Amino acid sequence: MSTKKPLRIGLIGTGLMGRAHSNGYNRITNFFPELEYTPVLKAVCSRNAAKVQAFADQWGFESIETDWKALVARDDIDAIDICTPNDSHAEIALAAAAAGKMILCEKPLARTLEEGQIMVDAIEKAGTDGKPLKTTVWYNYRRMPAVTLAKQIIESGKLGKIYHYRANFLQDWTINADLPQGGEGLWRMDVGAAGSGVTGDLLAHCIDTAMWLNGAITDVSAVTETFVKERMHQLTGKVEPVGIDDACIFHCHFANGSLGLFESTRYARGHKALYTFEINGADASIRWDLHDLNRLEYFDHRDDSIVRGWRSIHVTDGDQPYMNKWWIPGCGIGYEHSFIHQVADFLKSLETGEDCSPTFKEALQTQKVCAAVIDSANSRSWKDTNVEGNFV
Ligand SMILES: NC(=O)c1ccc[n+]([C@@H]2O[C@H](COP(=O)([O-])OP(=O)(O)OC[C@H]3O[C@@H](n4cnc5c(N)ncnc54)[C@H](O)[C@@H]3O)[C@@H](O)[C@H]2O)c1
């Protein structure tokens, strides 16, 4: 019999993220045994009863629901985990806030800045003792050990004054003009369901990481393109205009005086999920690549000139972030571990009373940059982001 305090989870959506989060909850007690809280997989919800039952059996959920409203209404659930497409994040979060539940929400927080603001207002209103309801948004890349190490290196001042931040998120899965839009599996292609294309789906990750590492983005100038203008819609059966951005490039200023350059596309043949960033400071530079996620590249100009060069740090040592929880130095971890780490940090935050960043309010800052990017591209002009504070 466990002596741990239960955190009773109700998870909605059984796709890619439903699996990633369920894996996170299932692994946590084996690898983070010191935590006071343990997740209890009370219920999972998806619309097809047979499929959601199979999911519950596979991942160890105690019960199922086919209507998320019934899940949110249950009083044996403490926290709602939103793993559905972007068009339901706000509606579910508002209901969960009204029911006083903690909320773990997938990114992007919402389809638009306006929707995101309503979500932030709701969790602030539903909070107690002057504190908003407990929330977190799954910008999971922050919790890749090599990315967390990048944060520690920047905070130590090793890079010196930062001049440049450069990030890419490149894919190639929508090049085929016969690919339909909308519906199961292809909701990302439908602007009504997704809110935007690569900006909210991929650049949102890059922006979250960038502001976490390098502070607020103050203003942006963007260009977007929709290469295939019309696609069959799976739900209506009709050929309809495509409203998402297939590609987006923007440059920007950070509050610390550095310049940013960001590119994302689903038309970069050969690239599946090439998320990379590079930061150049006066004294040192770092870069990271999701395809080689256990490594952080580091160049330090202060090194003796005869051995100076880019180092490839294999981030697997127990001294490095999160790695004392896993195997032995030299043995790497994977994509799924970033979600396990976020579960661990969320449970820890219940013990400490601190935030598990990014909260809804922090994720809203990323939403502001996404909105400014789309606005800038549409108006062909520079836009202020109005991001609050220096963010980091
Ligand atoms: N953090 C990350 O790296 C990351 C990666 C992928 C997706 N995401 C985000 O996660 C969310 C889900 O993406 P995904 O790739 O898992 O999508 P998916 O299409 O694989 O799964 C979506 C699931 O939601 C279910 N669903 C849809 N509407 C529902 C409703 N009204 N009620 C109950 N269930 C419903 C679908 O049946 C499906 O099971 C999106 O917001 C996406 O942006 C984040």
PDBQT file of the ligand as one rigid body, heavy atoms in Angstrom, charges set to zero:
ROOT
HETATM    1  N1  LIG A 401       4.478  18.978 -26.582  1.00  0.00    +0.000 N 
HETATM    2  C1  LIG A 401       4.699  18.483 -27.793  1.00  0.00    +0.000 C 
HETATM    3  O1  LIG A 401       5.810  18.285 -28.207  1.00  0.00    +0.000 OA
HETATM    4  C2  LIG A 401       3.522  18.142 -28.669  1.00  0.00    +0.000 A 
HETATM    5  C3  LIG A 401       3.667  17.203 -29.702  1.00  0.00    +0.000 A 
HETATM    6  C4  LIG A 401       2.542  16.866 -30.445  1.00  0.00    +0.000 A 
HETATM    7  C5  LIG A 401       1.322  17.489 -30.194  1.00  0.00    +0.000 A 
HETATM    8  N2  LIG A 401       1.235  18.417 -29.210  1.00  0.00    +0.000 N 
HETATM    9  C6  LIG A 401      -0.068  19.065 -28.910  1.00  0.00    +0.000 C 
HETATM   10  O2  LIG A 401      -0.915  18.094 -28.272  1.00  0.00    +0.000 OA
HETATM   11  C7  LIG A 401      -2.261  18.260 -28.673  1.00  0.00    +0.000 C 
HETATM   12  C8  LIG A 401      -2.753  16.952 -29.269  1.00  0.00    +0.000 C 
HETATM   13  O3  LIG A 401      -1.908  16.602 -30.361  1.00  0.00    +0.000 OA
HETATM   14  P1  LIG A 401      -1.702  15.075 -30.804  1.00  0.00    +0.000 P 
HETATM   15  O4  LIG A 401      -0.542  15.076 -31.757  1.00  0.00    +0.000 OA
HETATM   16  O5  LIG A 401      -1.680  14.192 -29.631  1.00  0.00    +0.000 OA
HETATM   17  O6  LIG A 401      -3.053  14.865 -31.636  1.00  0.00    +0.000 OA
HETATM   18  P2  LIG A 401      -3.686  13.494 -32.102  1.00  0.00    +0.000 P 
HETATM   19  O7  LIG A 401      -4.488  13.822 -33.316  1.00  0.00    +0.000 OA
HETATM   20  O8  LIG A 401      -2.640  12.427 -32.170  1.00  0.00    +0.000 OA
HETATM   21  O9  LIG A 401      -4.651  13.112 -30.882  1.00  0.00    +0.000 OA
HETATM   22  C9  LIG A 401      -5.757  13.916 -30.529  1.00  0.00    +0.000 C 
HETATM   23  C10 LIG A 401      -6.681  13.075 -29.675  1.00  0.00    +0.000 C 
HETATM   24  O10 LIG A 401      -7.746  13.904 -29.194  1.00  0.00    +0.000 OA
HETATM   25  C11 LIG A 401      -8.975  13.185 -29.369  1.00  0.00    +0.000 C 
HETATM   26  N3  LIG A 401     -10.050  14.182 -29.416  1.00  0.00    +0.000 N 
HETATM   27  C12 LIG A 401     -10.262  15.142 -30.331  1.00  0.00    +0.000 A 
HETATM   28  N4  LIG A 401     -11.327  15.859 -29.997  1.00  0.00    +0.000 NA
HETATM   29  C13 LIG A 401     -11.802  15.340 -28.843  1.00  0.00    +0.000 A 
HETATM   30  C14 LIG A 401     -12.913  15.646 -28.007  1.00  0.00    +0.000 A 
HETATM   31  N5  LIG A 401     -13.743  16.644 -28.287  1.00  0.00    +0.000 N 
HETATM   32  N6  LIG A 401     -13.105  14.893 -26.897  1.00  0.00    +0.000 NA
HETATM   33  C15 LIG A 401     -12.281  13.888 -26.582  1.00  0.00    +0.000 A 
HETATM   34  N7  LIG A 401     -11.213  13.534 -27.344  1.00  0.00    +0.000 NA
HETATM   35  C16 LIG A 401     -10.993  14.271 -28.464  1.00  0.00    +0.000 A 
HETATM   36  C17 LIG A 401      -8.756  12.420 -30.661  1.00  0.00    +0.000 C 
HETATM   37  O11 LIG A 401      -9.684  11.365 -30.806  1.00  0.00    +0.000 OA
HETATM   38  C18 LIG A 401      -7.329  11.918 -30.424  1.00  0.00    +0.000 C 
HETATM   39  O12 LIG A 401      -7.337  10.796 -29.566  1.00  0.00    +0.000 OA
HETATM   40  C19 LIG A 401      -2.267  19.440 -29.641  1.00  0.00    +0.000 C 
HETATM   41  O13 LIG A 401      -2.613  20.611 -28.965  1.00  0.00    +0.000 OA
HETATM   42  C20 LIG A 401      -0.834  19.528 -30.126  1.00  0.00    +0.000 C 
HETATM   43  O14 LIG A 401      -0.442  20.823 -30.522  1.00  0.00    +0.000 OA
HETATM   44  C21 LIG A 401       2.297  18.745 -28.453  1.00  0.00    +0.000 A 
ENDROOT
TORSDOF 0
